[in-house]
Amino acid sequence: MNRRAIAAVAVAMTIGSMLGASRPVLASSASEKRVVGYLYTTTNGEGINEVVRLARYDDGTLGDEKTFSTGVRGGANHLAPALGDYDAQGQTQVVGNFLLTANVGADMVSLFRIDRPTGNLSFVANVGSHGKKPVSISATPVAGKPGKYWVAVGNQWDQPTVIYEGAKLQRLPSDAFLKGDLSKSHPSDKDRSIVLFQLDEAASALTFVRTLDTYPRENGGTAQISFSPDGKKLVVSTWGIPHFLTSDPLLSEMHPSRVYVYDFAAGAVSRRRFFEEPGISGSVGLEWGPGAKTLYVSNFSIINAKGANGLTVLRDGPGKVTKVANFATGATAPKDIDEACWTVLSPKKDMLYVVSYVSNVITPFKLDPKTGRVIERRPLVTRGSGFAPDSDSKDVTISRDGRHMYWLGSFSSYSINLYDVGSDGTPTYKGQYTIDATKASVGQAGVYDLGGIAQYDL
């Protein structure tokens, strides 16, 4: 079943059946366990967006929850098509001594100063994203200027979509919008953008620098934006135009997503190149491999014939981006396309974990950290005994020591799922922390859509 259909089923679940599920809530007291760092996500609901701060303890558990208001609207809208679901990675980031989060529903980025010993946040400002629907943030230090960072923000705008099939087929937002040559200029292009800011820690200021690029309707707006580890490249994954709520997505109705790569220097981008493949319409999560030449990209909204492309491995070569390998993700792929969307690399860069939204599984891949080659696909990681309704799993992060994994149940369970990670990279389910700030709506899909996950160590 397609992810959007499953999401619609999830919203019809009764509260009674929800409460009957096994949902252990893990929390620890600071008096019992040693705090080793702090973790953040956002409620990203239909009202005012709040940043959720949680203490991380030495045994991997979470507790001491606090919330901090952004003062502006979140990004959820459960009355919209697909219950308002959207896909993006990198919505919340820790940059130096600041936390930044993109407020999807307000077209703003919130800036908070972090009190490192306590993890508490002090609101600084909301800054316009210079586009519509900011969904992803990335940062890199400004060379030769300590305490200053380049901050890139990706604006998605909205998601034109084709749904259903046969006589029921609909094109959203309209037939007219999706008619003709979608690569030609359109007034909405300016709002599908990547935008550069500079963060000055001493001044507690996030300042607009310039719009780096804009995108046509055909290949969609940003899903993730990411600087390379050395800060010399910038990569952007996009949506295309997907075909949902059908057992057989039509290539004639779809337009491919793209993965753009740019050279980056002195606050400017150059040498734009991209990869696209017909039949793949949603590229979301991405990770940089060795030497900033290899890219691991997760894909959803793919035609049945491309079912073994939940993960693609790309190579940024001289003047072009090419595909070097592809792999199936999920339990029964390639026959059942499970909508792979979110990614994380292990601290040693020897494991890649790809999150599937519909089936609530992670597909782990063993990597050669020197060459970036995928060595093998490992057994699936599930959501354990916690409450895990279909179409719930999103962002994931791993502690810097590689021992603990935190995996969001963003869309219905409003939870963080905890895992211990073995020396061989195998995650073992530890339990589920249900967020206090959103627990009254657990099981009501799309009322919130937990936005991003970030952390730091003490």
Helices and strands as residue ranges (DSSP letters): H 3-11, H 15-20, E 35-42, E 48-57, E 62-73, G 81-84, E 92-95, E 98-103, E 108-114, E 121-128, E 134-141, E 148-155, E 161-163, G 166-168, E 170-172, G 187-191, E 193-200, E 205-214, G 217-219, E 222-227, E 233-238, E 243-244, E 259-265, E 268-275, E 280-288, G 290-292, E 294-302, G 304-306, E 311-317, E 320-327, E 340-345, E 351-356, E 361-367, E 374-377, E 381-382, E 393-398, E 404-409, E 415-421, E 427-434, G 436-441, E 454-457
